[in-house]
Amino acid sequence: MRIKIIDRFFPSGKIFYEWWLYDGPDGIEKTHGYATDLVTAFSKIMEWHERIGQDYAEEVIKDLDTLKTFLNNDETN
């Protein structure tokens, strides 16, 4: 996981943050967003990190279920 956060400014001079999350194998999952403070930025980054991890976990579970069905039905021939 790699994150990047930079500060930006509205025309009025008020600060906000722009963030990027590069996650997954070799950082292939890229997420981007904006936040009004650093706490919100890190919260969103962690939320997306958990979502991406959950998606990968669900995919692995589905693959394992497919493998179990394949092996239990002796479809090796």
Helices and strands as residue ranges (DSSP letters): E 2-9, E 15-23, G 25-27, E 29-35, H 38-72
